[in-house]
Amino acid sequence: MTVAVPPDHHATEPRAHASKSEATRGEAPQAGAERRMTPLSWLLLVLGIFGFAAFWVLLSLAWDRQCSWMAVLGALDIAWMMRLGGWRPGPRRLAFGVLATVAIVLFANWGIAAGQYGAVMGLDPLDSASKLGPNFFLILFQLANTGMDLIWLGIALIVAAVASR
């Protein structure tokens, strides 16, 4: 049985979305070849943000230091989580990678400030975090972070932009 091919369609012509091997064989691309974002993609991103922030808080409270270099590792972790979640490369992934890194920095520093201040007041970190307001957090953030800490946070944003693109 012979199948007629429309005159404007050539079986050997590669399609823009087909892989190189599929184009040379004249096959259609597989249905699962194009990665799509799912709720699992968003779940991985959220777990990456809160999980890494919690790890950073625990490390900082244990060592009694800001450990701002952890922001760079957090940026790499988010980029890896986004790739695992099937986020397509491009400006959207870059923007969400940078925003997720900013969220890690904010949540971690909020937790560190709450943990250190709560210890002085006799509160556990969760109770202290709920009582810590944004103005007081900003004051504690400015007092706790040195120039080198801010450099690490800036490097983390650059790493997030490069690794997430």
C-alpha positions in Angstrom: 0.0 0.0 0.0 1.4 3.4 -0.9 0.6 6.6 0.9 0.6 9.8 -1.0 2.6 12.7 0.4 1.3 16.3 -0.2 3.6 18.1 -2.7 4.7 20.8 -0.1 5.7 18.2 2.5 9.0 16.5 2.3 9.7 13.5 4.5 13.4 14.2 4.6 13.1 17.8 5.5 13.9 18.4 9.2 11.3 20.0 11.4 12.2 22.8 13.8 11.0 20.8 16.8 12.2 17.4 15.8 15.5 16.0 17.0 18.3 15.5 14.6 18.0 11.7 14.6 14.2 11.9 14.0 14.7 14.4 11.1 17.3 12.1 9.4 15.0 9.1 9.7 11.8 11.1 8.8 10.0 10.2 12.0 7.6 12.3 13.9 8.8 13.6 17.3 7.9 11.6 20.3 5.0 12.9 22.5 7.1 13.0 25.6 10.1 14.7 23.9 8.9 18.2 24.7 9.1 18.9 28.5 6.2 20.7 30.1 5.7 22.3 33.4 3.5 20.4 35.8 2.3 21.0 39.3 5.3 18.9 40.3 7.6 21.6 38.7 6.1 24.2 41.0 6.3 21.9 44.0 10.0 21.2 43.4 10.6 25.0 43.2 8.7 25.7 46.5 10.4 22.7 48.2 13.8 23.9 47.0 13.1 27.4 48.3 11.9 26.4 51.8 14.1 23.4 52.2 17.3 25.3 51.4 16.3 28.2 53.5 15.7 25.9 56.5 19.1 24.3 55.9 20.7 27.7 55.8 19.0 28.8 59.0 20.0 25.7 60.9 23.6 26.0 59.7 23.8 29.7 60.6 22.2 29.2 64.1 24.6 26.2 64.8 27.7 28.2 63.7 26.5 31.5 65.0 27.4 33.2 61.7 25.4 34.6 58.8 26.9 32.0 56.3 26.0 34.2 53.4 28.0 32.1 51.0 25.1 29.6 51.3 23.2 32.0 49.0 25.4 30.9 46.1 24.7 27.2 46.8 21.0 28.1 47.1 21.1 29.6 43.6 22.7 26.5 42.2 20.2 24.3 44.1 17.3 26.3 42.6 18.7 26.1 39.1 19.1 22.3 39.5 15.5 21.9 40.9 14.1 23.9 37.9 15.9 21.6 35.5 14.7 18.6 37.3 11.1 20.0 37.2 11.2 20.4 33.5 11.3 24.2 33.3 12.2 25.2 29.7 15.3 27.3 29.2 14.8 30.9 28.6 14.0 34.3 30.2 11.1 32.8 32.2 13.3 30.2 33.9 16.0 32.9 34.4 13.5 35.3 36.1 12.0 32.6 38.3 15.5 31.4 39.3 16.5 34.8 40.4 13.2 35.4 42.2 13.5 32.0 44.0 17.1 32.9 45.0 15.8 36.2 46.5 13.1 34.3 48.3 15.7 31.9 49.8 17.8 34.9 51.0 14.8 36.6 52.5 13.4 33.5 54.2 16.8 32.4 55.5 17.7 35.8 56.9 14.2 36.1 58.4 14.8 32.7 60.1 18.3 33.6 61.3 17.2 36.9 62.7 14.2 35.2 64.4 16.3 32.4 65.8 19.0 34.7 67.2 16.5 37.3 68.6 14.2 34.6 69.9 17.1 32.9 71.8 17.6 36.2 73.7 13.9 36.5 74.5 13.5 32.9 75.5 11.3 32.0 72.4 11.8 29.2 69.9 12.5 30.3 66.3 8.9 29.7 65.1 7.3 31.8 67.8 10.0 34.5 67.3 9.5 34.5 63.5 5.8 35.1 63.8 6.4 38.1 66.1 9.2 39.6 63.9 7.9 42.4 61.8 9.3 43.7 58.5 10.8 46.9 59.9 12.5 45.1 62.8 13.7 42.4 60.4 15.2 45.1 58.1 17.1 46.6 61.1 18.4 43.2 62.1 19.3 42.4 58.5 21.4 45.6 58.2 23.1 45.0 61.6 23.9 41.4 61.0 25.2 41.5 57.4 28.6 42.9 56.6 29.9 44.2 53.3 31.3 40.8 52.5 27.9 39.2 53.2 26.3 41.6 50.7 28.9 40.7 48.1 28.0 37.0 48.6 24.3 37.8 48.1 25.1 39.8 44.9 27.3 36.9 43.6 24.3 34.6 44.3 22.0 36.6 42.1 24.5 36.5 39.3 25.0 32.8 39.7 21.2 32.3 39.7 20.9 34.3 36.5 23.6 32.4 34.7 22.7 28.9 36.0 18.9 29.3 35.5 18.9 30.6 31.9 
